[in-house]
Amino acid sequence: MTPRELFRLIARLENDLADFYQELGQVDRLKPFADIFSFMADHSQRHARRIETMEAGVDLPVLNVDPVRELHARLKTSLRAKIAGEKDEDAALSQLAHTEEVVGQLYQSMATHYRKLAGAYTDVADQLETLSREEYSHRDYILGKENN
């Protein structure tokens, strides 16, 4: 599940909770808790809107592998052509070393891509942890109201 799909799911769940709390507030025997249900419905709706905003803001970099495949094929072709008829062993080894350097640069760029991706997922996790703390706060509000 992608972060966007996750946020869409959570927004649907929060909207569903808001509807559920509104329904509970209409039950006659639960009328004494109507203010709590209203509070929770409002918070669930606000969470849903906030989560929808988060979903829209998720920016996950995409790795386009087509250039990687093309570079790989060109490197093999070029290296084969350059060293196949090379009489100077040092020149052949230099070409081989250069090819390895290019492959190393390619892997480094992939690593950079995945570090950016990891940062985006860390941002998603931070947002989910904030929502979690808010839910615990809602729990404490309800329990505080229950004791009054």
BELLIN-V163244 format. One record per pair of residues at least 12 apart in sequence whose ideal C-beta (glycine too) atoms are under 7 Angstrom apart, sorted by the first residue. I is the first residue (numbers start at 1). J is the second residue. D is the distance in Angstrom with one decimal. If there is no record, write none. Layout:
I/J/D + I/J/D
This chain:
3/58/4.9 + 3/60/6.7 + 3/121/6.9 + 3/124/4.5 + 4/55/5.4 + 4/58/5.5 + 7/51/5.2 + 7/54/5.5 + 7/55/3.4 + 7/58/6.9 + 8/55/6.0 + 10/51/5.1 + 11/48/4.6 + 11/51/4.4 + 11/52/5.0 + 11/55/6.9 + 14/44/4.7 + 14/47/4.4 + 14/48/3.9 + 14/51/6.4 + 15/45/7.0 + 15/48/4.7 + 17/44/4.3 + 18/41/4.5 + 18/44/3.8 + 18/45/4.5 + 18/48/6.9 + 21/37/4.5 + 21/40/4.5 + 21/41/3.9 + 21/44/6.5 + 22/37/6.9 + 22/41/4.9 + 24/37/4.9 + 25/37/3.6 + 25/38/5.9 + 36/142/5.9 + 36/145/5.4 + 40/138/6.5 + 43/138/6.0 + 47/131/6.5 + 54/127/5.3 + 58/120/6.8 + 58/124/6.5 + 59/120/6.2 + 60/117/6.2 + 60/120/5.1 + 61/113/6.0 + 61/116/5.0 + 61/117/5.7 + 63/110/6.9 + 63/113/5.1 + 68/106/6.6 + 71/106/6.4 + 75/99/5.4 + 75/102/6.3 + 75/103/7.0 + 79/95/6.2 + 79/96/6.8 + 79/99/4.9 + 82/95/4.7 + 83/95/5.5 + 83/96/6.7
